[in-house]
Amino acid sequence: MTQLYLETGEAVPVSLLQLADCRVTQVKSASGPDGYNAIQVGAESRKEFKKTPKPLRGHLKKSDLKAADLIREFRVEDASAFQVGQKLNADLFEEGERVRITGISKGKGFAGVMRRHGFSGGPKTHGSHSQRRPGSIGMSADPSRVHKGMKMAGRLGGARVTLPRVEVVRVYKERNVIVVKGAVPGGLGGRFLLVSKLPGQPKKAEVQ
């Protein structure tokens, strides 16, 4: 993350996203055997070629990819607009538009109810011993059990998070970098984020 000054002089926090070498690895059409319009996109892998299974090598060979860390399929309105081997880069995005960003949030380990759910906690004076405890969680009579789904202590973070409308502030096509407003899921240097256009804009891209 960093900050960027707009033409109005306003300083806004932004995140810089470096797009991977993403290529269309397969095109599916409604008129074909698949029965629906979609494209399969693969992000170039940093792994060694020998670690890629031979069947996957043959599948990726058509798109000039030796290996792929991530392969995802996207529904599109018109599959004929894409070709196997086509590169998907920063040209897909425009400054000022909104995109959807999905990623895995930072894992924070085991957390109590105050941090995980925002509980206010118990009394803090008069010898209280329940300052950070959850309090009563069940019933003493019928049904005399704890209901499923109660807010309790547990693992915090490390979950799939989607930001529905994130503004694209800058697009550096020559560097294949897009700059979005605000923070994105995951830690510093995170590898996998899914950046896609909102409904009505069929082109989508993978970011690594």
Phi and psi in degrees as a GROMACS rama.xvg file:
@    title "Ramachandran Plot"
@    xaxis  label "Phi"
@    yaxis  label "Psi"
@TYPE xy
-156.171  -166.211  THR-2
-128.493  155.576  GLN-3
-137.032  139.309  LEU-4
-94.978  126.305  TYR-5
-82.7121  173.525  LEU-6
-62.3245  -25.2333  GLU-7
-79.4032  -6.08943  THR-8
91.4826  -2.17893  GLY-9
-78.4026  134.396  GLU-10
-94.2374  122.253  ALA-11
-121.247  142.288  VAL-12
-74.6689  137.185  PRO-13
-137.289  160.734  VAL-14
-119.378  135.231  SER-15
-96.7058  125.841  LEU-16
-116.282  120.212  LEU-17
-91.2171  117.947  GLN-18
-77.5574  141.433  LEU-19
-81.0908  173.495  ALA-20
-78.4532  91.0628  ASP-21
-100.369  134.092  CYS-22
-134.024  152.324  ARG-23
-76.165  117.037  VAL-24
-97.5489  -16.9963  THR-25
-161.287  144.532  GLN-26
-121.477  125.615  VAL-27
-114.164  137.906  LYS-28
-125.591  156.114  SER-29
-65.966  -28.0336  ALA-30
-82.702  -11.0359  SER-31
-89.9298  -169.444  GLY-32
-67.0468  -21.5131  PRO-33
-76.2626  -34.4345  ASP-34
85.018  9.20428  GLY-35
-154.931  159.507  TYR-36
-90.5235  123.082  ASN-37
-163.141  160.272  ALA-38
-126.797  147.106  ILE-39
-106.645  128.389  GLN-40
-117.692  133.956  VAL-41
-118.226  137.827  GLY-42
-100.375  129.794  ALA-43
-57.0077  139.075  GLU-44
-93.6967  149.661  SER-45
-92.6221  -4.33513  ARG-46
-75.5027  165.873  LYS-47
-71.4472  148.187  GLU-48
-60.913  -36.0577  PHE-49
-67.0426  -17.7647  LYS-50
-83.3443  -6.38742  LYS-51
-87.0527  127.148  THR-52
-58.093  146.858  PRO-53
-59.8561  -40.6534  LYS-54
-60.4937  -36.9381  PRO-55
-71.676  -33.7104  LEU-56
-59.2628  -45.0697  ARG-57
-65.4525  -34.3263  GLY-58
-69.6016  -39.0227  HIS-59
-82.8065  -16.4465  LEU-60
-60.5686  -32.9513  LYS-61
-65.2127  -26.7391  LYS-62
-102.648  11.7834  SER-63
64.1774  27.9313  ASP-64
-106.531  128.221  LEU-65
-78.961  -36.9136  LYS-66
-153.108  160.288  ALA-67
-139.09  127.616  ALA-68
-73.7897  -32.5234  ASP-69
-144.01  133.414  LEU-70
-128.827  125.454  ILE-71
-133.791  151.921  ARG-72
-112.487  138.871  GLU-73
-128.623  133.527  PHE-74
-74.6684  137.739  ARG-75
-132.925  159.292  VAL-76
-78.1513  -37.7013  GLU-77
-131.085  101.756  ASP-78
-74.4104  -19.4705  ALA-79
-69.0676  -12.8744  SER-80
-79.2033  -3.81704  ALA-81
-121.136  153.231  PHE-82
-132.649  149.633  GLN-83
-63.5634  130.519  VAL-84
94.8076  -7.25265  GLY-85
-67.065  134.831  GLN-86
-83.4026  139.582  LYS-87
-115.052  114.974  LEU-88
-134.77  -160.931  ASN-89
-65.9279  -14.155  ALA-90
-62.8087  -18.125  ASP-91
-69.9993  -23.3042  LEU-92
-108.053  153.112  PHE-93
-128.036  147.942  GLU-94
-65.5557  134.528  GLU-95
95.353  -14.2884  GLY-96
-82.3609  167.948  GLU-97
-108.097  141.688  ARG-98
-131.467  162.893  VAL-99
-104.679  129.876  ARG-100
-120.843  128.129  ILE-101
-125.114  136.303  THR-102
-162.364  -178.944  GLY-103
-99.4537  124.623  ILE-104
-71.6546  164.87  SER-105
-61.3111  137.67  LYS-106
-83.6642  127.627  GLY-107
-113.23  8.08233  LYS-108
75.9484  -162.723  GLY-109
-77.0154  129.904  PHE-110
-133.081  152.878  ALA-111
-81.6878  179.732  GLY-112
-70.56  -27.7926  VAL-113
-69.8078  -40.3449  MET-114
-81.0321  -38.688  ARG-115
-76.6965  -38.8337  ARG-116
-121.73  -2.6513  HIS-117
78.528  25.2332  GLY-118
-61.9973  148.917  PHE-119
-81.9607  -16.8676  SER-120
86.1824  175.7  GLY-121
-95.3046  -169.829  GLY-122
-60.4326  147.349  PRO-123
-112.973  6.30007  LYS-124
-132.643  -179.037  THR-125
57.945  37.7914  HIS-126
73.5337  24.2844  GLY-127
-66.2722  140.258  SER-128
-116.938  19.7804  HIS-129
-131.311  44.0084  SER-130
-68.1696  -36.2687  GLN-131
-119.486  16.3506  ARG-132
-86.419  157.893  ARG-133
-73.7783  -23.0857  PRO-134
89.814  -160.919  GLY-135
-67.481  136.97  SER-136
-123.369  -5.62364  ILE-137
-140.861  -165.15  GLY-138
-119.946  149.001  MET-139
-89.9272  -19.7086  SER-140
-112.673  -135.321  ALA-141
-74.266  133.492  ASP-142
-88.6324  6.906  PRO-143
55.9142  46.2883  SER-144
-156.625  172.144  ARG-145
-95.7889  125.69  VAL-146
-67.0292  147.539  HIS-147
-68.4424  146.355  LYS-148
86.6963  9.33578  GLY-149
-64.2731  143.876  MET-150
-75.5713  111.919  LYS-151
-137.448  178.359  MET-152
-67.2486  152.509  ALA-153
172.275  -168.265  GLY-154
-69.9037  132.991  ARG-155
-116.883  134.537  LEU-156
82.1069  -171.028  GLY-157
66.3313  28.4811  GLY-158
-118.313  160.892  ALA-159
-72.3366  124.711  ARG-160
-125.313  136.249  VAL-161
-121.641  126.542  THR-162
-97.8525  112.601  LEU-163
-72.5327  -32.2664  PRO-164
-142.367  93.416  ARG-165
-111.291  132.259  VAL-166
-82.3214  134.34  GLU-167
-86.7756  115.534  VAL-168
-88.2574  -44.7563  VAL-169
-139.103  152.609  ARG-170
-132.101  117.371  VAL-171
-106.136  91.2852  TYR-172
-65.7456  -36.852  LYS-173
-67.675  -26.0885  GLU-174
-101.804  -3.81161  ARG-175
58.1143  45.8933  ASN-176
-126.834  137.689  VAL-177
-118.54  146.628  ILE-178
-114.864  121.147  VAL-179
-114.403  152.761  VAL-180
-78.2723  132.879  LYS-181
85.6991  -170.381  GLY-182
-91.6546  161.289  ALA-183
-125.681  158.971  VAL-184
-61.6301  146.369  PRO-185
103.003  168.859  GLY-186
-87.9973  -178.101  GLY-187
-64.6166  129.116  LEU-188
77.0525  17.5006  GLY-189
-59.8954  144.971  GLY-190
-92.0077  -35.5564  ARG-191
-116.343  118.008  PHE-192
-134.472  144.458  LEU-193
-106.958  114.972  LEU-194
-113.581  121.857  VAL-195
-137.56  152.461  SER-196
-72.6534  157.109  LYS-197
-72.9909  163.001  LEU-198
-51.415  139.434  PRO-199
100.544  -12.9709  GLY-200
-119.817  99.3516  GLN-201
-68.4756  -25.655  PRO-202
-75.8497  136.305  LYS-203
-136.624  161.516  LYS-204
-145.795  155.153  ALA-205
-98.1717  143.31  GLU-206
-120.434  134.821  VAL-207
